[in-house]
């Protein structure tokens, strides 16, 4: 038998943001009228380069927590 593969923790750009901005992203994701692009644009305006795809992947991982 081969060595058992373990799942590694996924880290994203959102995880690197300050906690207050992470909470802001979580609040924005809870609002279905706000798009991933709008969230990414808002973060870029605040000086954090985050792509729409990063927001989408974060949303998928947080799906059970929201």
Phi and psi restraints in degrees (value plus and minus 20) as a CYANA .aco file:
   2 UNK   PHI    -102.0   -62.0
   2 UNK   PSI     152.4   192.4
   3 UNK   PHI     -89.4   -49.4
   3 UNK   PSI     115.5   155.5
   4 UNK   PHI     -87.4   -47.4
   4 UNK   PSI     106.9   146.9
   5 UNK   PHI    -102.7   -62.7
   5 UNK   PSI     112.2   152.2
   6 UNK   PHI    -126.0   -86.0
   6 UNK   PSI     125.8   165.8
   7 UNK   PHI     -98.8   -58.8
   7 UNK   PSI     111.5   151.5
   8 UNK   PHI    -112.8   -72.8
   8 UNK   PSI     132.6   172.6
   9 UNK   PHI     -88.5   -48.5
   9 UNK   PSI     111.5   151.5
  10 UNK   PHI    -106.4   -66.4
  10 UNK   PSI     112.3   152.3
  11 UNK   PHI    -141.7  -101.7
  11 UNK   PSI     112.7   152.7
  12 UNK   PHI    -140.9  -100.9
  12 UNK   PSI     154.9   194.9
  13 UNK   PHI     -81.0   -41.0
  13 UNK   PSI     -54.2   -14.2
  14 UNK   PHI     -84.3   -44.3
  14 UNK   PSI     -57.5   -17.5
  15 UNK   PHI     -84.2   -44.2
  15 UNK   PSI     -42.9    -2.9
  16 UNK   PHI    -106.7   -66.7
  16 UNK   PSI     -28.1    11.9
  17 UNK   PHI     -94.1   -54.1
  17 UNK   PSI     136.7   176.7
  18 UNK   PHI     -79.0   -39.0
  18 UNK   PSI     133.1   173.1
  19 UNK   PHI     -77.7   -37.7
  19 UNK   PSI     -56.6   -16.6
  20 UNK   PHI     -84.6   -44.6
  20 UNK   PSI     -55.3   -15.3
  21 UNK   PHI     -95.3   -55.3
  21 UNK   PSI     -52.9   -12.9
  22 UNK   PHI     -82.4   -42.4
  22 UNK   PSI     -61.6   -21.6
  23 UNK   PHI     -85.2   -45.2
  23 UNK   PSI     -58.8   -18.8
  24 UNK   PHI     -80.9   -40.9
  24 UNK   PSI     -63.5   -23.5
  25 UNK   PHI     -81.5   -41.5
  25 UNK   PSI     -64.1   -24.1
  26 UNK   PHI     -80.6   -40.6
  26 UNK   PSI     -61.0   -21.0
  27 UNK   PHI     -85.4   -45.4
  27 UNK   PSI     -63.9   -23.9
  28 UNK   PHI     -83.8   -43.8
  28 UNK   PSI     -58.7   -18.7
  29 UNK   PHI     -86.3   -46.3
  29 UNK   PSI     -49.2    -9.2
  30 UNK   PHI     -90.9   -50.9
  30 UNK   PSI     -41.0    -1.0
  31 UNK   PHI    -111.2   -71.2
  31 UNK   PSI      91.2   131.2
  32 UNK   PHI     -90.9   -50.9
  32 UNK   PSI     -29.4    10.6
  33 UNK   PHI    -107.4   -67.4
  33 UNK   PSI     -25.0    15.0
  34 UNK   PHI    -125.6   -85.6
  34 UNK   PSI     108.9   148.9
  35 UNK   PHI    -106.2   -66.2
  35 UNK   PSI     142.6   182.6
  36 UNK   PHI     -80.0   -40.0
  36 UNK   PSI     -57.9   -17.9
  37 UNK   PHI     -83.9   -43.9
  37 UNK   PSI     -60.4   -20.4
  38 UNK   PHI     -84.1   -44.1
  38 UNK   PSI     -58.9   -18.9
  39 UNK   PHI     -86.1   -46.1
  39 UNK   PSI     -65.4   -25.4
  40 UNK   PHI     -81.3   -41.3
  40 UNK   PSI     -61.9   -21.9
  41 UNK   PHI     -82.8   -42.8
  41 UNK   PSI     -61.1   -21.1
  42 UNK   PHI     -83.6   -43.6
  42 UNK   PSI     -61.4   -21.4
  43 UNK   PHI     -86.3   -46.3
  43 UNK   PSI     -58.1   -18.1
  44 UNK   PHI     -83.9   -43.9
  44 UNK   PSI     -58.8   -18.8
  45 UNK   PHI     -82.2   -42.2
  45 UNK   PSI     -49.0    -9.0
  46 UNK   PHI    -107.1   -67.1
  46 UNK   PSI     -19.1    20.9
  47 UNK   PHI      77.1   117.1
  47 UNK   PSI      -7.8    32.2
  48 UNK   PHI    -135.6   -95.6
  48 UNK   PSI      96.4   136.4
  49 UNK   PHI    -100.2   -60.2
  49 UNK   PSI      84.5   124.5
  50 UNK   PHI    -151.7  -111.7
  50 UNK   PSI     112.2   152.2
  51 UNK   PHI    -107.0   -67.0
  51 UNK   PSI     143.2   183.2
  52 UNK   PHI     -79.9   -39.9
  52 UNK   PSI     -58.9   -18.9
  53 UNK   PHI     -84.3   -44.3
  53 UNK   PSI     -58.8   -18.8
  54 UNK   PHI     -82.4   -42.4
  54 UNK   PSI     -61.9   -21.9
  55 UNK   PHI     -83.9   -43.9
  55 UNK   PSI     -62.4   -22.4
  56 UNK   PHI     -83.7   -43.7
  56 UNK   PSI     -64.0   -24.0
  57 UNK   PHI     -84.8   -44.8
  57 UNK   PSI     -60.2   -20.2
  58 UNK   PHI     -81.9   -41.9
  58 UNK   PSI     -62.8   -22.8
  59 UNK   PHI     -81.1   -41.1
  59 UNK   PSI     -61.2   -21.2
  60 UNK   PHI     -83.3   -43.3
  60 UNK   PSI     -62.1   -22.1
  61 UNK   PHI     -87.8   -47.8
  61 UNK   PSI     -53.5   -13.5
  62 UNK   PHI    -106.0   -66.0
  62 UNK   PSI     -24.9    15.1
  63 UNK   PHI     -66.0   -26.0
  63 UNK   PSI     -61.9   -21.9
  64 UNK   PHI     -94.3   -54.3
  64 UNK   PSI     -42.9    -2.9
  65 UNK   PHI    -108.9   -68.9
  65 UNK   PSI     -38.4     1.6
